[in-house]
Amino acid sequence: MNSANPKNGSAPLLISPGLDAAPLIQPLRVVAIGGGTGLSTLLRGLRRHVLSPGQPSNSPGSISDLAAVVTVTDDGGSSGRLRKDFNMLPPGDLRNCMVALSEEEALLARLFNHRFKAGDSLQGHNFGNLFVAALTEITGDFAQAVQLSSKILATRGRIYPATTVNTTLVAEMDDGSFVRGETNITASHRRIVELTLDPPNPAPLPETMEAIERANLITVGPGSLYTSLITNLLVEGIPAALANARGLRVFICNLMTQANESLGLTASEHIERIYEHTRAPIFDCALINTTPFSQETLARYQAEGASPIAADIERVQALGVRCIAGNFASEGSVVRHEAGLVTGALLALGRTAISTLA
């Protein structure tokens, strides 16, 4: 483990999400790894603390550099259709991250998220997905198309696909069978034993590796355990980069179990499943919600076979991972992480890490 970081101790760490503490010794360089709605929710919170041009670098809780590393294995919906028709990487998760980091949250963000409701060929497509597809054809480079799209949206951060290799997810299930493709994997009723990519060991972007190396704070999650998180960690070099990273590495645990991915798994078992794929410990801390949900919310999720992820803090800390326990959830029609509370805890951790290493 990365012994330079302040993670040791047996008791769970309780950190106030308030941002009125002493200014950072230096602004944070943050890397957020994941996919799906979990990553875009986190990025909305982090974006508010990214330094603007001309803003003093010692602003409390400030972030000087924010990079998102996003999964690119989706093969369903609009992204899946574009992937098949244009032999390109799926843009959906990347588009959501662009919108989350956009300063143009009104019209342009709405435009990029607009889904066509009519037309034989257009129905179901997102405008932003088509925009990235067009730029990919023009430039011949998917990663460049993502960067150009981000520039148009004036994003407060950089967005990188985990790899630019067109890969397919392959899952070995608990009955020994193999299922190919993210859509088929999430639809399966068997438990996932191991996830791989085909072709295996695709190369990451050099910019991703550089961002991880320079980061003060690295987050993994929230998101679907296998299809949003572990898929990023199957890219060549990323597990080793995380294992050797100098920055504080934080796992943001999901709030609820998910069918076909994490039913019955506790917080510690999420980390264990990740370690089984990275072949090395990559976390210093884990952000875990411990606030109970309402009976109405519990009943709604129970009807779908889901339940809150058990916060088995002692087992998490037995893995050498320090727990940051508290209220990080927002209840609505869907339970999600509350971006402000999560961001506050992360920035407090960042202050602690930088102060310790200064």
N, C-alpha and C positions, 0 to 999 in steps of 0.2 A: 504493500500500500504506500501511498504518497505521504511519508511521515512529516513532510514540511507543513502540512495543513492542520488546522486546529480542530481535529475530529475526535481525539481520544477522550475517554471518559465513559462511565457506565450509566449515568442518568440521562434521560432524554433532555434535549436542549429546547427551552422555550424562549422564542425570540419574538419580540414585539414587532409588528409590521410597520410601526411608525417611522417616518423618514425625517424626523426633526433632530436626530442625533448629530454628533460632530461631523463636519464635512469629511469626505473621503480624502485620504492622503494623496491619492491620485484617482482619476476616473477609471471606471471598470471597463475591461474588454470582455464581452460576454459572447458565448457560443451556445445556442439553443438547438438541440437535436430532437427530431421527432417527426410527426406528421398528423394529418387529420385535424379535427376541430380542437384537440388538446393543444397542439403547438400554436395554432393561430390565436387561441384565447390567451395563451401566455405572452405571445408577441404583442398583443394589444396593450397588455400591462407594461411590458418592458419599454415599448416605444415612447411612452410618456416621459421617460427619464433619460432618453438619448439627448446628448448635448446638441444644441442648435449652433450654427456658425456664429462665432462671436461670444457665445455664452462662456462665463468663467469656468475653467476646468476643475475648480474646487467646489462646485455646486454640490450640495448634499445629495447623496444617492445618485450621482450622475453616471452615465454610461458614455464612454467616448467612442466605442465601437461595438456594434451588435451584428452578429452573423447567425443566420438560421441555416441548418443543414437538414434537408427535407427528403423524406422517402419518395421513391419514384417507381413503385411496383404496382400501382393501381391498374386494374384491367377492366373496370366496370364503368357504366355510365358514359358521360361525355368523354372523359379521359380515355376510357377503353376503346371507344369508337375511333377517336383520333389516333390512338396508338396503332390500331389495326389498319386504318385507311392510309396513314401517312408514314408508318413505320418509325414513329417518333416516341419519345418518352412521354408518359402521362403528365399533363400540366396542372391537374386539378388541385393537389395539395399545395403546389408552389403558388398557384393563383390565390388561394385563400391566404397564404402568408403575405403575399404582396399587398392585398387589400388590408390585412391587419396592420401592416407597417406603413400604410399610405398616409401622407399628410392630406391627400385629397379625398377625405372620407365621404364627401357628399356625392357629387355627380359621377366622377370618374370611378370611384369605388363601386357605386351602384351599377355603373355600366359594365365593369369587369365581372361583376357577380350576376349580371342579368342572364336568365335562362330562357331561351326561345320556347314559346308555347305552341307554335304552329309551324307548318312547313315540313314536307316529308323528310328533307335532309337536315334541316336546322333544328327541328323540335328536339328538346332535351339537351341541346348544346349550350354551354356557357359562352358568352361573348369573349371573356378573358381567355378561355381555352383556345378559341379560334384565333384570337389575336396572337397568342404565343405560337400557335401552329403556323400562322402566316409569317411571323418573324423568323421562325426556324427554317422555313423554305427559302426566305430571302437571304439569310445569313449562312445557311448550311451548318449552323452550330446552335444546338439547343441551349447550352449554358449561356451563350451570348444573347440569345433571344430572351432568356429570363432576365438577364441584367438590363437589357434595353427596356423591357416591360416595366421593370422596377424603377428605372429612371423616369419613365413617363408618369408613373404613379407617385413620384417623389417619395419613395420609401425611406424611412428613418432606419436603415440597416441594409445589410447585404444578404442575398438569398442564394444558396447553392444547392443544386440537386446532389444527393449523396453520391451519385455516380452518373456518368453520361453513357454508360453501357446499358443497352436495352436488355434487362434481365427479367427472368420469370421466377416467382416464388415457388418453391417445392417443399411441401410439408410431409414428413413421415408421421403417420398417425399411430395411436396406441394399439391398433390391430395389425400393424405391420404394413398397411397399405400406404401408397404415396398419392398425394393430391397436388395437382399443378394449377397455379394461377390464384391470385388473391381472392377473387370472387368465389371460386370453388372451395377454397380453404375456409373462408368465413361461413360458407353455407354448409360445410360438413358437420355432422353430429358426433364425430370422433374427437378425442383429445389429441392435441398436437404434442409430439414427443421431441421433434427436432425440425428446425427450419433451415433450408439452404437456398442458394441462388443458382440459377442456370442461365448463362455460364457462371461457374464459381469464381470467387475472388475478383470481382470487377474493380477496376482502379477508381480511386476517388479523385476529385479535383485537387490540384496542388494548393489552391486557395483555401480549401477546407482544412488541409493538414496544417497550413501556416496559421490559420485562425485558431485551431485547437492548441497549437504550441504556444501562441502568444496570449491566450486567454487567462484572465484572473478567475473567471467563473464559467463553468460549463454545466449545462443542464441536459438531462435526458428525461423526456416525458413532459406532461402526461400524454397518453395515447394508447391505442390498442397494443397490448403487450408484444404480440408477434408481428402484426402487419404494419404497425406504425413505428415501433421502437427497435425490436431485434433486427428487422430488415436493414436498418441503417448500419447496424453493428456487424453485418456480414460483409461489408465492403472492405476490401484489402487495405490493411494499414490503420483503419480507424480504431479497432480495439487496442492495438499497441500504442497508438497516439494517446488514447485516453488513459491507458495504464501508466504511461510515463509523463502525463501532463503535470505541469507545475501549478496550474490553477485548481481551485476548489471544485470538486466534481459532485453534483447534486442530482439524485434521483427524485423526481416528483411523482409520487405514487398516485395511481388512479383512485377515484372515489368509490366506484362500484365494480363488481365483477362483470365480465362480458361473456356472453355465450360464445362457445367454440374457441375462446382464447384464454380465459382466466377463471372460469367458474370454479369456486371452491378454493382458489389460491389466496393465501394471506399476503401481507406486505413483504415479509421475508422471502416467501416462495416466488414472488415476482422477481426479486433480486437474484435468487438462486437460478431461475430460468434464464435470466440474462447472462449470468456468469457461466452457465453451461455452454453458451454460444460464444462468449468472448474469450473463454479459457483463461481469464485473469480477472481479478477484482478491479473494478473501474470507478467505484463510488467512495466518497468520503462521508457524505451525509445523505439522508433521505427525508424528504418533506412529506409528512403523513398526516392526513386529517383524522382527528380524534373526536370531533364534535358530532353528537348523534343527529340523525335525521328525523323528521316528523313521521308519525305513524302513517299519514297519507302517502308520503313519498315511499316509505318502506313497502307499503301494500302494493303500490303501483309497480315497483321494480320486482317485487316477489312474484307478481303475476307473470312476469317475463322470465322468471327463473334467476334473477340477479339479486345481489345483496351487497351491503357495504363491505369493502375490503377490511378484513380484520387487522387491526394495528398491533401485531405481535412484536412490540418494541424490543423486548429482551432478545428475541431470536434475531431481529435485525441487527442489534448491537453486537451479538455474538459473531456476526459476519464481519465485524470491524467497521460497521457503518453507524455513524452518529445520527440519532433521530432528532428531527425538528418537528415536534408535535404541536397541533393547534387546530384552529378553525380556518380552513382554507376553501370552504365550499359555499356555493350559492344554490339555493333550491328554487326550482321553477317547474315548468312542464318537463324539463330535463335537468338533472343534476350536473352542474359544471363547477370547475374551479373558479373562485372569485379572483379575477386577475389582479386587483389591487392588493388583496391580502397575500397572495403568492409572491407578487413582485416585491412587496415590502419585506417579507421574510428573506427573499433572495438577496436584496440589497443590503440588509442587515448582516447577512452572512458574508457578503462581499467586503463590507467594512471591516468585519472581524478578521477575515483572511488577510487583507492588505495590511492592516495594522500589525498583525502577528509577524508577517514576513518583512515588514519595513525595517 
